[in-house]
């Protein structure tokens, strides 16, 4: 949905909550993978870390949109 006043895309709190849940799940998965692999250099840990970075960036962009549309 787009805000008629600002033209910005509105981000719902449920979308942000879903991203928070994904980030938390990925953090746990990365920690578990590190314990299993015993190194940060494993492809498995690096792959999860990259996905986590992507989700965190998505979350930060969503937060900025949420703040902009809330004001």
N, C-alpha and C positions, 0 to 999 in steps of 0.2 A: 504494500500500500504506500502511496506517496502523499506527503503533506501538501495540501493545496497552498498554504501560505509560503512555505520555504522551498518546495519542490524536492525535498530530501525524502529518501526512502525511509519509511517508518520500520523500526525493528521492534518486534514484540518482546515482552519480558520472557515469554515462554521460549522464544528462539535463543535468547541469551542464556536462560537456564539450561536448555538442551546442550549448548556449547560448553557451559561449565561442567555439566555431567560428563561429556565426552572428554574434556581435558583431564578431569579427575581420574576417569577410567584409564586413559592413556598413560598418565603418570604412574598409576599402580602397575600397569602392564609393563612399562619400561623398567620400573624398579624390580619387578619379578624377573624380567628377562636378564637384567644385570646380574641378579643373584644366580640365576641358572647358568649364564655364560661366564661369569666371573671376570668380565672385562667390558669396558665401554666401547671397545673397538670392534665388537661383533656386528655383522651386518644386520642381525635382528634388532639389537639395541639401537643402532644408528637409524634404521628404518622407522622405528617407533618414535625416536627422538625427532626426526624430520616431520613426521605426521603431527606430533605434539606441537612443534613450532608453528606449523601451518594453522592448527586449530587455535593456538594462542593469538596469532596474528588476526585471524578471523574474529575472535572474541574482542580484541582491542578495537578493531574497526567497528564492530557492532556497538560497543560501549560508547564510542565517539558519536555514532549516529543517534543512539538512544539519548545521550546527554543533549545533543543539538536539538532534537525534536521535543525534548521535555521542557526546554526553556522558552 
